[in-house]
Each structure stands twice: as structure tokens, then as C-alpha cells.
Amino acid sequence: MLGFGKYLKDYLEFNNISQTEFASRLGVSQKHMNEILNCKISITLEKAAQIYHLTGIPIEFIINAENRKLVTEYLKRKYGDENNIQDMIKNNFFMNELIKRNWIDFKDSSNAIQNYMDLMDFLKVSDLDALNMVQEKTLFKKTGEDINKISLWIARCDELAKKQEVKEYIPIAFDFLIEDLKLEAYNNFSIENITKILNNYGIFFVVEKALARTKVRGCIRVKGKNPAIYVTQNYKGKDSFFFELFHELGHCKSDYNEAKNKIIIEGDEKQEQRADEFALNTMIGKNIWKDIENDYTEKKLLKISKDNKIPMSFIVGRLVRVGIINYTSNLYNKYKEV
């Protein structure tokens, strides 16, 4: 038997209360009472409140029991028995990896229904159909990606972002934010300092390792009125980390309104090109880059770096990226920052 009815039946038996008497106290017919006790109908929040006043059984317990009934019925219609449900969770939502990383506290890992409820609670959706609707609003190229892994990673970042205190986001202060980040990049930066700077300008910022074999590098969404930038640890050095950060800030500058209703991992070609250009030009201005292309001797690059407060790793990293030098060159290996 599923639902709260079985618990209510035990309560009445333990307290020697007849079903007829309780039906009268609850203000329902005997038939309605039988349907409640045999879990034939769902108990509304209003009815749960009435039962609480009569029995002292917490409303939350009543509603959770009813939700569990609805979830079980939904899953059995969709997947059959509990073995199939457990296999679905393990195979499609990588339960073992979630446990290993302590992302989700599964209350009873042997109970398929409970695992599903814990998973939906972590993802902040009512069921898999609702999850599909959320995923449809996630912008990315689906080829070679796993949307469930990405959804789990975003949910994890959302949890970590809750711990941050951010100020009001003021778009007109955006240029000041960029200058503060560039200065931090030139100095001995830390993720902690970057996070503080972004929080101070009203932006959530989380760096969290993605699930295994997920190619996602970062995303942007808007929580309330505050942008939230999440990046993975799929970067090899300081220059690639800041490129990803400034890329997402490029989306923040140009695609803020769209990010209110969508999670942008990879937008359309125009959006991605615009974000890439913003990142490149933020790290090294167009005119400065022209000077570098004309003379990329070490002495000249060091002067440009010092005069413009640009990390040498940004310069040599971009020289490699465009093919002017290669990864084996002495210049690159001398100034790269891992």
C-alpha cells in the first residue's frame, strides 16, 4: 500500500479510534474515509492540515508520504519495477560518481524510489518531464555532450553559489569589473580573490570539476537579477582559465536578457564569436596585439607585458594559439603558467 493512508490506519488502530468516529471528526463521509485509508485518493494540503490538528502528525510527513505514492506510481508506469528504476538512475544519472564526489546525500542507496526523490530534489525539479523542459532551455550543441551530466554539474554549482553573498548587479559598473579582474590576473591571482571580485560586482562565481568525460567548460545563467558564471576545471593554464572567464563575461555583457530564461553553455555562432572576441580583446587589446605580431622577441614582449600589465602567459598562450610559436618553443615554456 502506498501513501499516507496506511500510516493513518495504524494511528487509528493504536489509539483505538474507529474509522467512523475519525471520519466525523474530519468532516468526511465513511466512503471518503475508506478511500483515504486505502490510498485510493490523494490527500490535499488543506486535508493534511486538518489531519495534523486532529492527530499531531506533521503536515510535512503527510505530504511526503503522498508525494512518494505519486512518484512511485509515475515511475512504475514509466519504467516498470524498481530494478528498472534503479538501473535508469545509475546509468543515466551516474549515481556512483555522485556518491563518490559527495554531491548528493542519498538517504538509502538501495531504495530506487528514494534515490529518485533525492535526485529530483538535487536537480530542483518535480520529475523527469520537468527536467526535460529545463534542459530544452539549455543552449549548447548536443553532439558529443551528455545533457544529464551537464544538468547535474549545473545543479552542483547552484548549490555552491547559495553560499555566496553577492551585491547588487549594476551593468554600468561592468567596465570597472573588467579592469579589476585584469589587475588581479597580472598579479598572483587566486580563485578565492576572483570570486570575491565578482561577488562584489553582483555576480555569482563557481569553479567546479565536471563529471567524467564531460566536455563543458563553462556556462552563464541569471539567478534573480544576478548573473551566475560557472566554469569547470577543464583548463590547462592561467591563460585558458581567464579566456573562459572573460568569454562568459562576454555573454554576460551581450546576452544577459536571454540568460534570464536560459542557461547558456554554447549559444549560436554569432553569440560564441562575439564572446570569443570579447575575451581575446579583454586579455590583449587589438592595438597591443598588432604590436606583438610585428615584433615578438622576448625583450619586446616583456616590455609590452610590463607597460600594459598583461601577464606574459596571456601573450605566449595566444601566440601559440594562432600558430606564431608552438608548444615546444622556449618562449612559451618559459612564461606559461599552469
C-alpha positions in Angstrom: 0.0 0.0 0.0 1.3 3.4 -0.9 0.6 6.8 0.5 -0.3 8.2 3.9 -3.4 6.1 4.4 -1.5 3.1 5.8 0.1 5.3 8.5 -3.3 6.9 9.4 -4.8 3.4 9.7 -2.1 2.3 12.1 -2.6 5.5 14.1 -6.3 4.9 14.5 -5.8 1.3 15.5 -3.1 2.2 18.0 -5.3 4.9 19.6 -8.5 2.8 19.5 -10.3 5.3 17.3 -12.9 3.9 14.9 -12.8 4.9 11.3 -16.4 6.1 11.6 -15.5 8.4 14.5 -12.5 9.8 12.8 -14.5 10.4 9.6 -16.9 12.5 11.6 -14.1 14.5 13.3 -12.6 15.1 9.8 -15.9 16.1 8.3 -15.9 13.5 5.5 -18.2 10.6 4.6 -17.4 7.0 5.6 -16.8 6.3 1.9 -14.3 9.1 1.6 -12.6 7.9 4.8 -12.2 4.4 3.4 -10.7 5.9 0.2 -8.1 7.9 2.3 -7.2 4.9 4.4 -6.8 2.6 1.4 -4.8 5.2 -0.5 -7.4 5.4 -3.3 -7.4 9.2 -3.4 -4.7 11.9 -2.8 -4.7 14.0 0.3 -4.7 17.7 -0.3 -2.6 20.2 1.7 -5.9 21.5 3.3 -6.9 18.0 4.3 -3.3 17.3 5.6 -3.6 20.4 7.8 -6.9 19.1 9.2 -5.4 15.7 9.9 -2.5 17.4 11.7 -4.8 19.3 14.0 -6.7 16.0 14.9 -3.6 13.8 15.2 -0.5 15.9 15.7 1.1 14.1 12.7 3.3 16.7 11.0 1.9 18.1 7.7 5.3 17.5 6.1 5.2 13.8 6.9 1.7 13.5 5.4 2.7 15.4 2.2 5.9 13.4 1.8 4.1 10.2 2.1 1.6 11.3 -0.6 4.4 12.6 -2.8 6.1 9.2 -2.5 2.9 7.5 -3.7 2.6 9.8 -6.7 6.3 9.3 -7.5 6.1 5.6 -7.3 3.1 5.4 -9.5 4.8 7.7 -12.0 8.0 5.7 -12.1 6.3 2.3 -12.3 4.2 3.5 -15.3 7.3 4.8 -17.0 9.9 2.1 -16.1 8.1 -0.9 -14.6 9.6 -2.5 -11.5 12.1 -1.0 -9.0 15.0 -2.8 -10.6 14.5 -1.0 -13.8 14.1 2.3 -12.0 17.4 1.8 -10.1 19.2 0.9 -13.4 17.8 4.0 -15.0 19.2 6.2 -12.2 22.6 4.5 -12.1 23.0 4.5 -15.9 21.6 7.9 -16.8 22.5 9.9 -13.7 25.8 8.4 -12.8 24.8 7.6 -9.2 28.2 6.0 -8.2 30.1 9.1 -9.3 27.7 11.4 -7.5 28.2 9.3 -4.3 31.9 9.3 -4.7 32.0 13.1 -5.0 29.5 13.7 -2.2 27.3 15.8 -4.5 24.1 14.1 -3.3 23.4 12.6 0.1 21.3 9.6 -0.9 19.2 8.7 2.1 19.0 5.0 1.2 21.1 4.0 -1.8 19.4 0.6 -2.0 15.9 2.1 -2.4 15.2 3.1 -6.0 12.2 5.4 -5.2 14.1 7.2 -2.5 17.1 7.6 -4.8 14.9 9.1 -7.5 13.4 11.6 -5.0 16.8 12.6 -3.7 18.0 13.1 -7.3 15.0 15.3 -8.2 15.4 17.3 -5.0 19.1 17.9 -6.0 18.1 18.9 -9.5 15.3 21.1 -8.2 12.6 19.7 -10.5 9.4 17.8 -9.8 10.1 14.9 -12.2 11.9 13.8 -15.3 9.4 15.5 -17.6 10.1 18.8 -15.8 13.9 18.1 -16.1 13.4 17.7 -19.9 11.7 21.1 -20.0 14.6 22.7 -18.2 17.1 21.0 -20.5 15.3 22.3 -23.5 16.2 25.8 -22.3 19.9 25.0 -22.0 21.8 26.3 -25.0 24.6 24.1 -26.2 25.5 21.9 -29.1 24.3 18.4 -28.2 26.8 16.5 -30.3 29.2 14.6 -28.1 27.7 16.0 -24.9 25.6 14.5 -22.2 22.8 16.7 -21.1 22.2 14.8 -17.8 25.8 15.2 -16.8 25.7 18.9 -17.5 22.4 19.3 -15.6 24.0 17.6 -12.6 27.0 19.8 -12.8 24.9 23.0 -13.0 22.8 21.8 -10.0 26.0 21.3 -8.1 27.2 24.8 -9.0 23.8 26.2 -8.0 24.3 24.6 -4.5 27.7 26.1 -4.1 26.6 29.5 -5.3 24.0 29.6 -2.5 26.9 30.0 0.0 28.0 33.3 -1.6 26.8 36.7 -0.7 26.6 38.9 -3.8 25.9 42.6 -4.1 23.5 44.2 -6.5 24.4 43.7 -10.1 24.9 47.1 -11.8 25.6 46.8 -15.6 27.2 50.3 -15.8 29.9 49.1 -13.5 30.9 46.3 -15.8 34.0 48.1 -17.2 35.3 48.6 -13.7 34.8 44.9 -13.0 36.9 44.0 -16.1 39.7 46.3 -15.0 39.8 44.8 -11.5 39.9 41.3 -13.0 42.7 42.2 -15.4 44.8 43.7 -12.5 44.2 40.5 -10.5 45.3 38.4 -13.4 48.5 40.4 -13.7 49.3 39.8 -10.0 49.4 36.4 -8.3 45.7 35.7 -8.7 43.7 33.1 -6.7 40.2 31.6 -7.4 39.2 33.0 -4.0 40.1 36.6 -5.0 38.4 36.3 -8.3 35.3 35.1 -6.6 35.4 38.0 -4.2 35.7 40.5 -7.0 32.9 39.0 -9.0 30.6 38.8 -5.9 31.4 42.4 -5.1 30.1 43.4 -8.6 26.9 41.2 -8.1 28.0 38.1 -10.0 27.9 34.5 -8.6 31.1 32.6 -9.5 31.8 28.9 -9.0 34.6 26.7 -10.2 33.7 23.0 -10.0 35.1 20.0 -11.7 32.6 18.5 -14.2 31.6 14.8 -14.2 33.9 12.4 -16.0 34.1 12.7 -19.8 32.0 15.9 -19.9 33.4 18.5 -22.4 31.6 21.5 -20.9 33.9 24.4 -19.9 31.5 26.9 -18.5 28.1 28.5 -18.6 26.2 31.6 -17.6 22.7 32.0 -16.2 20.8 34.7 -14.3 19.6 34.0 -10.8 17.0 36.6 -9.9 18.8 39.7 -11.2 22.3 38.4 -10.6 24.4 36.7 -13.3 25.9 33.4 -12.3 29.1 32.2 -14.0 30.1 28.6 -13.6 33.4 27.2 -15.0 34.8 23.7 -14.9 38.4 22.8 -14.2 39.0 21.8 -17.8 41.7 24.4 -18.3 45.4 23.8 -18.6 46.8 27.1 -17.6 46.2 30.6 -16.4 45.6 32.0 -19.9 42.9 29.4 -20.7 41.2 29.9 -17.3 40.9 33.7 -17.9 39.9 33.2 -21.5 36.9 31.1 -20.3 36.1 33.6 -17.6 36.2 36.6 -20.0 34.2 34.5 -22.5 31.4 34.0 -20.1 31.6 37.7 -19.1 31.2 38.5 -22.8 27.9 36.6 -22.7 27.0 38.4 -19.6 27.5 41.8 -21.3 25.7 40.9 -24.5 23.3 38.1 -23.6 22.2 39.0 -20.1 18.5 39.2 -21.0 18.5 35.8 -22.7 20.3 34.3 -19.8 17.3 35.2 -17.6 15.3 32.4 -19.1 18.0 30.1 -20.5 21.3 28.6 -19.4 23.9 29.5 -22.0 26.6 26.9 -22.4 27.1 27.4 -26.1 25.0 29.9 -27.9 24.6 30.3 -31.6 27.6 31.0 -33.9 27.2 34.8 -33.6 27.0 34.7 -29.8 30.0 32.5 -29.4 32.1 34.5 -31.9 31.2 37.7 -30.0 32.1 36.2 -26.7 35.4 34.9 -28.0 36.3 38.3 -29.4 35.4 39.9 -26.1 37.7 37.5 -24.3 40.6 37.9 -26.7 40.4 41.7 -26.7 40.0 41.9 -23.0 43.1 39.9 -22.4 45.1 41.7 -25.0 43.8 44.8 -26.8 43.7 44.9 -30.6 46.4 47.6 -31.0 48.7 45.9 -28.5 48.2 42.6 -30.3 49.3 44.2 -33.6 52.5 45.4 -31.9 53.1 41.8 -30.7 52.6 40.4 -34.2 55.1 42.8 -35.6 57.8 42.0 -33.1 57.5 39.1 -30.7 61.1 39.0 -29.5 61.3 38.2 -25.8 62.6 41.7 -24.9 59.8 43.4 -26.7 57.1 41.1 -25.2 58.5 41.7 -21.7 58.2 45.5 -22.2 54.6 45.2 -23.5 53.7 43.0 -20.6 55.1 45.4 -18.0 53.8 48.6 -19.7 50.3 47.3 -20.1 50.1 44.9 -17.1 49.4 41.9 -19.3 50.6 38.5 -17.9 53.3 37.0 -20.2 51.3 33.8 -20.1 48.5 35.6 -21.9 50.9 36.7 -24.6 52.7 33.5 -25.2 49.5 31.5 -24.9 47.9 33.5 -27.7 51.0 33.3 -29.9 50.7 29.5 -29.6 47.0 29.6 -30.3 47.4 31.4 -33.6 50.4 29.4 -34.6 53.1 32.0 -34.5 55.1 29.9 -32.0 54.5 26.3 -30.8 54.1 24.5 -27.5 57.7 23.3 -27.6 59.2 26.7 -28.0 61.5 28.0 -25.3 59.5 31.3 -25.2 56.2 29.5 -24.4 57.6 27.1 -21.8 59.4 29.9 -20.0 56.4 32.0 -19.4 53.4 29.6 -19.4 51.6 29.4 -16.1 50.0 26.1 -15.3 
